[in-house]
Amino acid sequence: MPKQAKQLSALEVKRLSAEGLHFVGEVPGLALQVSATGAKSWVLRVVVFGRRRDLGLGGYPEVSLAAARDKARNFRQQIRDGIDPAEMARAKRLGDRAAAMRAVTFADAARQYIASHRSGWKNAKHAQQWNNSLERYAFPHIGALAVGDIGVPHLLNVLEQQVPLSRSKEDAALAAGATSDTARLWEARTETATRVRQRIELILDWCKGRGLRSGDNPAAWKGCLDAQLPNPNKLKRVKHHLAVPFDEVGAFMADLRAREGTAARALEFTILTVARTEETLGMRWAEVDFDAGVWTVPASRMKAGREHRVPLSQPALSLLRSLPRFEGVEYVFPGKTGKALSNMTMLALIRRMGRTEVTHGFRSTFRDWVSECTSYSGEMAEVALAHVIKNAVEAAYRRGDQMEKRRKMMNDWAAFCVEESHAEGEM
C-alpha cells in the first residue's frame, strides 16, 4: 500500500510556510501548494484514466481544510465513476457562459460598451451619436436579442430596414421611375448605415472578448456582409443634391459667417431654418412675427401647397434683425434691383467657397444630424422639413405642427451650427 501522509490539523495547515507541496492526510493525494511568494492553494494529486494529474481545488484560506477534503472526496468519487473532474468543471464553465450569453441582450452590451469607452473618446458628443444611431436603427431589430444569438439575418434586418427617403433623394428616385418614397437604409442613408454596421461590429467583438458570444462576427464587412450588400463606396459615387456632412457643417458655417453680402446671409438663414431655396429667396418681411419668433411661409411658395410655420431660433432672429431694410422693398433678401435674388445665387456662393455640395443638401445634413446626434423623433424632423405625409391614415391623425417642440429642436440645430463654427474658428 502507498504510504499514508500524516493527517494535519487546521492549525498545522495554517503554519505551513515552506515552499513546495505539503500532503495533509485523510484524503489520499490532497496537498497544500506553497509558492515562492507565499501564496497557498489546494491540489489533489490523482491518476485519471492512467495519467497522473494535479487538480486545483481553490486557494487557501478561502477554501478551508475541511472544504478542501470534501472537494477532494467528491473528485475521487467522480474518478471512480469514470468521470474526469477537469472535463466536468470545463463543461460547467461552458454552461455558465452559455447562460450569460442568453442573459445579456445587445442593448445591454451596447450601453456597457459605450460606458466603458466613453472616457477614451475625445469628443463628448461621440457617445451620444453612438447611442442615438443604435437606438434609432439597431435596437428596434436586435436590441432585445441575446448577443450570442445574433447572426447575419439579424444584421440584414437592421441594414435593409425601410426608411423614408430624404426629399432630395426622393425627387431623384421618382424622376428615375421609382414607385415608393422609402428605400433600404443601406441605400437611402449609406453613411449612417455604414456607421451603424461598424458600431455593431465593434460591440460584438467586445462581447466575444468577454466570453458573451463565440464564432465569427456577423457584422463584419469582409467575408460576410460584402456578399450580401452592395459596396457602400460604389453607392456613394451616385449622389443627388450633394450635402455637407453634419460633422463638417461647423467649418462651412465659420467660413460662411466671415463672408459679407446678401447671398451669404440668405444661405446662412436657409441653413438655420432648413428651408428650401425658393422659400428663402421669396421671403417677405410681412411673413415674420418677431414677437412670436415665427416665420409663416404662405402656401403659394410651399412645395406641398400648404402654409408652413417655421419656429425661428435665436441665431436666426438675430440674423434677421441685423439685416438692412430698404423703403419700398418687401423682400428680406433682395437683389440689387430690389427684387428677389436669383435662385442660383446661393449655389454660386457655395462654389466660390470651394465646395461641390448644393443648397438643398443642407436639408439632408440637418436630417442626418437629427438621426446621429439627437433624440428628436424622425417625425418631428419631417415636420421641420415640411415633407408631405404620404400615408393618408397617418396624415389624418397628425393635426398639430409641434411648434414648441420644433422650436427647441431648431434652437439646438442653430446652437450646433454656431458652436461648431466657433470651435472651427478657434482651431
C-alpha positions in Angstrom: 0.0 0.0 0.0 1.2 3.6 -0.7 2.5 5.4 2.3 -0.2 7.4 4.0 0.5 11.1 4.8 0.2 12.3 8.3 -3.2 13.8 9.0 -2.7 17.5 9.7 -5.0 19.7 11.8 -6.3 23.1 10.6 -3.8 24.9 12.9 -0.9 22.8 11.4 -2.0 23.6 7.9 -2.1 27.3 8.8 1.5 27.1 10.0 2.8 25.6 6.7 5.2 28.1 5.1 7.9 26.2 3.3 7.8 26.4 -0.5 6.6 23.1 -2.0 3.8 20.5 -1.9 2.6 19.5 1.6 0.3 16.5 1.8 -2.3 16.9 4.6 -3.6 13.4 5.0 -7.1 11.9 5.5 -7.8 12.1 1.7 -5.1 10.5 -0.4 -3.3 13.0 -2.7 -4.7 16.1 -1.1 -1.9 18.7 -0.6 -1.4 22.4 0.1 0.9 24.0 -2.5 3.0 26.9 -1.2 4.6 29.1 -3.8 7.9 31.0 -3.6 5.8 34.2 -2.9 4.0 32.5 0.0 0.7 32.1 -1.9 -1.2 28.9 -0.9 -3.6 26.7 -2.9 -5.1 23.3 -2.7 -4.1 20.5 -5.1 -5.4 16.9 -5.5 -2.7 14.6 -7.0 -4.5 11.7 -8.6 -4.4 9.3 -11.5 -7.1 9.9 -14.1 -7.5 7.3 -16.8 -3.9 6.1 -16.4 -2.3 9.6 -16.3 -1.2 11.5 -13.2 -3.0 14.8 -12.8 -2.8 17.7 -10.3 -6.4 19.1 -9.9 -6.8 22.6 -8.4 -9.3 22.9 -5.6 -9.0 26.6 -4.8 -6.9 29.0 -2.8 -6.2 28.9 0.9 -7.5 30.2 3.3 -10.6 31.0 1.0 -11.1 27.2 0.8 -10.7 25.8 4.3 -9.1 22.4 5.1 -12.5 20.8 5.7 -13.9 22.2 2.4 -10.8 21.0 0.5 -11.2 17.5 1.9 -14.8 17.4 0.9 -13.9 18.6 -2.6 -11.1 16.0 -2.8 -13.5 13.2 -1.8 -16.0 14.3 -4.5 -13.4 14.4 -7.2 -12.1 10.9 -6.2 -15.6 9.6 -6.3 -16.1 11.1 -9.8 -12.9 9.3 -11.0 -14.2 6.0 -9.6 -17.4 6.6 -11.5 -15.4 7.1 -14.8 -15.7 10.9 -14.9 -12.9 13.3 -15.4 -13.4 16.1 -12.9 -11.5 18.7 -15.0 -13.7 18.0 -18.0 -16.8 18.2 -15.8 -15.6 21.6 -14.5 -14.9 22.8 -18.0 -18.4 21.8 -19.1 -19.9 23.7 -16.2 -17.9 26.8 -17.2 -19.2 26.5 -20.7 -22.7 26.1 -19.4 -22.3 29.2 -17.3 -21.0 31.1 -20.3 -24.0 29.9 -22.4 -26.3 31.2 -19.7 -24.5 34.5 -19.6 -24.8 34.7 -23.4 -28.5 34.1 -23.1 -28.9 36.7 -20.4 -27.0 39.7 -22.0 -29.0 41.4 -24.7 -27.5 43.5 -27.5 -29.0 46.7 -25.9 -27.3 45.9 -22.6 -24.0 45.1 -24.2 -24.1 48.3 -26.3 -24.7 50.5 -23.3 -21.9 48.8 -21.4 -19.6 49.2 -24.4 -20.4 52.9 -24.7 -19.9 53.4 -20.9 -16.5 51.6 -20.9 -15.2 53.6 -23.9 -16.7 57.0 -23.1 -13.6 58.3 -21.3 -11.4 57.4 -24.2 -13.4 59.4 -26.8 -12.1 63.0 -27.3 -15.5 64.4 -28.3 -18.2 64.2 -25.7 -20.8 64.1 -28.4 -19.4 60.8 -29.7 -21.2 58.7 -27.1 -24.4 60.5 -27.8 -24.0 59.8 -31.6 -23.4 56.1 -30.9 -26.4 55.9 -28.6 -28.8 57.8 -30.9 -27.9 55.8 -34.0 -28.2 52.4 -32.3 -31.5 53.3 -30.6 -32.9 54.6 -33.8 -31.8 51.8 -36.2 -30.4 48.8 -34.3 -32.3 48.4 -31.0 -35.8 48.0 -32.6 -34.5 45.0 -34.5 -31.8 43.4 -32.3 -31.8 45.2 -29.0 -33.8 42.5 -27.2 -31.8 39.6 -28.7 -29.1 37.8 -26.7 -25.7 38.8 -28.1 -24.8 35.1 -28.5 -27.9 34.6 -30.8 -27.2 37.4 -33.3 -26.4 36.3 -36.8 -26.2 37.6 -40.4 -30.0 37.6 -40.9 -30.4 39.9 -37.9 -27.8 42.3 -39.3 -29.6 42.3 -42.7 -32.9 43.2 -40.8 -31.1 46.3 -39.5 -29.3 47.3 -42.7 -32.2 46.6 -45.0 -35.0 48.2 -43.0 -37.2 50.5 -44.9 -36.7 54.2 -44.1 -38.2 57.4 -45.7 -36.1 58.9 -48.5 -34.9 62.4 -47.9 -36.6 64.9 -50.1 -33.6 65.3 -52.4 -33.2 61.5 -52.9 -37.0 61.1 -53.2 -37.1 63.6 -56.0 -34.3 61.8 -57.8 -35.8 58.3 -57.2 -39.2 59.4 -58.5 -37.6 61.0 -61.5 -36.0 57.7 -62.2 -39.3 55.9 -62.2 -39.4 54.7 -58.6 -42.9 53.9 -57.2 -42.1 54.3 -53.5 -40.8 57.1 -51.2 -38.9 54.7 -49.0 -35.8 52.6 -49.5 -33.4 50.3 -47.7 -31.3 52.0 -45.1 -28.2 50.8 -46.8 -29.1 52.8 -50.0 -31.1 55.6 -48.5 -28.6 56.7 -45.8 -25.5 54.9 -46.7 -23.1 56.9 -44.5 -25.4 56.3 -41.4 -25.9 52.6 -42.2 -22.1 52.1 -42.5 -21.6 53.7 -39.1 -24.3 51.6 -37.6 -22.7 48.4 -39.1 -19.3 49.4 -37.8 -20.6 50.1 -34.3 -22.4 46.8 -34.1 -19.3 45.0 -35.3 -17.2 46.6 -32.5 -19.8 45.8 -29.9 -20.0 42.1 -30.9 -16.2 41.9 -30.9 -16.2 43.3 -27.4 -18.8 40.7 -26.4 -16.7 37.9 -27.8 -13.6 39.1 -25.9 -15.7 38.9 -22.7 -16.9 35.4 -23.4 -20.5 36.5 -24.2 -20.5 35.1 -27.7 -18.4 32.9 -29.9 -17.9 32.3 -33.6 -17.5 34.8 -36.5 -18.7 38.4 -36.2 -21.9 38.7 -38.4 -21.4 42.4 -38.7 -18.0 42.1 -40.3 -17.9 43.5 -43.8 -15.1 41.5 -45.4 -16.0 37.9 -45.9 -19.5 38.3 -44.5 -21.8 41.2 -45.4 -19.8 42.1 -48.5 -21.5 39.1 -50.1 -25.0 40.3 -49.1 -24.9 44.1 -49.8 -23.6 46.4 -52.5 -20.3 48.1 -51.7 -21.0 51.4 -49.9 -18.2 53.2 -51.7 -19.8 52.5 -55.0 -23.2 53.7 -53.7 -21.6 56.9 -52.5 -20.5 57.7 -56.0 -24.1 58.2 -57.1 -25.3 61.3 -55.3 -28.1 63.7 -55.9 -28.2 67.1 -54.1 -24.8 66.6 -52.5 -24.9 67.5 -48.8 -22.2 68.8 -46.4 -21.7 66.1 -43.8 -23.0 67.3 -40.4 -19.6 66.9 -38.8 -18.3 69.4 -41.4 -21.1 72.0 -41.1 -19.1 73.8 -38.4 -16.2 74.6 -40.8 -18.6 75.6 -43.5 -20.6 77.9 -41.2 -17.3 79.5 -39.9 -16.3 80.3 -43.5 -19.8 81.5 -44.4 -20.2 83.8 -41.4 -17.0 85.5 -42.3 -18.3 86.5 -45.7 -20.3 89.6 -46.4 -23.3 90.1 -48.7 -26.9 89.3 -49.1 -26.2 85.9 -50.6 -24.1 84.8 -47.6 -26.9 85.9 -45.1 -29.6 84.2 -47.2 -27.6 81.0 -47.2 -26.9 81.2 -43.5 -30.6 81.8 -42.8 -31.5 78.8 -45.1 -29.2 76.5 -43.2 -30.5 77.7 -39.8 -34.2 77.1 -40.8 -33.6 74.1 -43.2 -35.8 75.9 -45.7 -35.9 75.3 -49.4 -34.2 77.8 -51.7 -37.3 79.2 -53.1 -38.9 79.6 -49.7 -35.9 81.8 -48.5 -35.5 83.8 -51.7 -39.2 84.7 -51.8 -39.4 85.6 -48.1 -41.1 88.9 -47.3 -40.8 91.0 -44.1 -44.5 90.7 -43.6 -44.2 86.9 -43.1 -42.1 87.3 -39.9 -43.6 87.7 -36.5 -40.6 88.9 -34.4 -42.6 88.8 -31.1 -43.6 85.2 -31.6 -40.4 84.2 -33.3 -42.3 82.6 -36.2 -41.8 82.8 -39.9 -45.0 81.8 -41.8 -44.4 80.7 -45.4 -47.6 81.0 -47.5 -49.0 78.0 -49.3 -48.2 79.6 -52.7 -44.5 79.2 -52.0 -44.6 75.8 -50.5 -44.0 72.6 -52.5 -46.9 70.9 -50.8 -49.2 73.8 -51.4 -49.8 74.2 -47.6 -48.9 77.1 -45.3 -45.8 76.2 -43.2 -44.8 77.8 -39.9 -41.1 77.9 -39.0 -40.0 78.5 -35.4 -37.1 80.9 -35.6 -34.1 80.1 -33.4 -32.3 82.9 -31.6 -29.4 83.0 -34.1 -32.0 83.1 -37.0 -33.8 86.0 -35.3 -30.5 87.9 -34.7 -29.6 87.4 -38.3 -32.9 88.9 -39.4 -32.6 91.9 -37.1 -29.1 92.6 -38.4 -30.3 92.9 -42.0 -30.9 96.4 -43.5 -34.4 97.3 -44.7 -35.0 99.4 -47.8 -38.0 101.6 -48.4 -40.4 100.1 -50.9 -38.6 96.7 -50.8 -40.6 93.8 -49.4 -38.1 91.1 -49.8 -35.9 90.1 -46.8 -33.0 89.1 -49.2 -33.3 91.4 -52.2 -31.1 91.6 -55.2 -29.6 94.9 -56.5 -32.9 95.8 -58.2 -35.0 95.2 -55.1 -36.4 92.0 -56.5 -35.8 88.5 -55.1 -32.3 87.1 -55.5 -31.7 84.6 -58.4 -32.2 81.0 -57.4 -28.6 80.4 -58.5 -27.1 83.0 -56.1 -26.6 80.8 -53.1 -25.2 77.9 -55.2 -22.7 80.2 -56.9 -21.6 81.3 -53.4 -21.1 77.7 -52.4 -18.9 77.2 -55.5 -16.8 80.2 -54.6 -16.3 78.7 -51.2 -14.7 75.7 -53.0 -17.5 73.2 -52.2 -19.3 70.8 -54.5 -22.4 70.5 -52.4 -25.7 72.2 -53.2 -28.0 74.5 -51.1 -30.8 71.9 -50.9 -28.3 69.4 -49.5 -28.3 71.2 -46.1 -31.7 69.7 -45.5 -30.2 66.3 -45.7 -27.4 67.5 -43.4 -30.0 68.5 -40.9 -31.8 65.2 -41.2 -28.6 63.2 -40.6 -27.8 65.4 -37.6 -31.2 64.7 -36.1 -30.6 60.9 -36.6 -27.0 60.8 -35.4 -26.7 63.5 -32.7 -30.1 63.9 -31.1 -33.0 62.0 -29.6 -35.6 64.0 -31.6 -38.1 61.9 -33.5 -37.9 61.4 -37.2 -41.5 62.6 -37.4 -40.5 65.9 -35.9 -37.7 66.3 -38.3 -40.0 65.6 -41.2 -42.4 68.3 -40.0 -39.5 70.8 -39.8 -38.6 69.9 -43.4 -42.3 70.4 -44.4 -42.4 66.9 -46.0 -45.7 65.6 -47.1 -47.1 62.5 -45.3 -47.9 60.0 -48.0 -49.9 57.7 -45.7 -53.4 59.1 -45.6 -54.3 57.5 -42.2 -51.2 58.9 -40.5 -51.8 62.3 -42.1 -55.4 62.3 -40.7 -54.1 61.8 -37.2 -51.3 64.4 -37.3 -53.3 67.6 -36.6 -50.7 69.8 -34.9 -47.3 71.1 -36.2 -45.4 70.5 -32.9 -44.4 74.1 -32.9 -42.9 74.4 -29.4 -41.1 71.1 -29.7 -39.7 72.1 -33.0 -38.6 75.4 -31.6 -36.3 73.6 -29.1 -35.0 71.3 -31.9 -34.2 74.3 -34.2 -32.5 76.1 -31.3 -30.4 73.0 -30.8 -29.6 72.8 -34.5 -28.6 76.5 -34.6 -26.5 76.1 -31.5 -24.8 73.1 -33.1 -24.0 75.1 -36.2 -22.9 78.2 -34.3 -20.9 76.3 -31.6 -19.2 74.1 -34.2 -18.4 77.2 -36.3 -16.8 78.9 -33.3 -14.9 75.8 -32.5 -13.6 75.7 -36.0 -12.6 79.3 -35.9 -10.6 78.8 -32.7 -8.5 75.9 -34.0 
